[in-house]
Amino acid sequence: MSPPPVIPSPAKNPGAPKSFTEQLAVVPLANRHVRTQPEADGGATVTVDQTYPTWMELPVALLNLRRQRSYRLDPIAFGLLRGADGTRSLATEVSAMCSEHRLSFHEARVLVLSCMALLMQRGLVVLAAPTPPEAPPAPAKP
């Protein structure tokens, strides 16, 4: 039996969100190269280009490997993808999911975070830390 994975503490990874509030404050951004084809049921088929390392260019061309990958999104995942415009935080998405689908906060949080994880794994969305507000200018000293 292997030992459990070691999760770095925030002290060792200073860029990691430290609190639950900071984790929900991140902002999803959609990959601008994703092509969407809406479906009648509210979902969509999305297509994203595959990226390969430079050393793989010749084998990709010789083996005629796929250059694009398509995914079928249900209406909830497609709604999250459309909402990933860089202005709405995950907390806002969770609140919208609560009211739209009459879910508890915890149910909506699990739904949003699991959908976002899948969208990130497929290269459709990235999560960005919100920009900190600018500090007011210091008063001039006489």
Residue pairs with C-beta under 8 A, 6 or more apart in sequence:
8 16
10 16
10 17
10 18
15 129
17 23
17 25
17 26
17 129
23 90
24 89
24 90
24 91
24 94
24 109
25 89
25 90
25 91
25 129
25 130
26 89
26 90
26 127
26 128
26 129
26 130
27 86
27 87
27 88
27 89
27 90
27 127
27 128
27 129
27 130
28 80
28 83
28 84
28 86
28 88
28 90
28 93
28 116
28 119
28 125
28 126
28 127
28 128
29 84
29 85
29 86
29 125
29 126
29 127
29 128
30 81
30 82
30 84
30 85
30 124
30 125
31 48
31 123
31 124
31 125
31 126
33 48
33 49
34 46
34 47
34 48
34 81
34 124
35 46
35 47
35 48
36 44
36 45
36 46
36 78
36 81
37 44
37 45
37 46
37 47
38 44
38 78
39 45
39 72
41 75
42 75
42 78
42 79
43 72
43 73
43 74
43 75
43 77
43 78
44 72
44 73
44 78
44 81
45 70
45 71
45 72
45 73
46 70
46 71
46 73
46 78
46 81
46 124
47 68
47 69
47 70
47 71
48 68
48 69
48 71
48 122
48 123
48 124
49 67
49 68
50 65
50 66
50 67
50 68
50 69
51 123
52 60
52 65
59 65
60 67
69 122
71 122
71 124
73 81
76 97
76 111
76 115
77 115
77 118
77 119
80 93
80 112
80 115
80 116
80 119
80 125
81 119
81 124
81 125
83 93
83 96
84 119
84 125
86 128
89 130
90 112
90 113
90 116
90 127
93 112
94 105
94 108
94 109
94 112
95 108
97 103
97 108
97 111
97 112
98 104
98 105
98 108
101 108
103 111
116 125
116 127
119 125
120 126
120 127
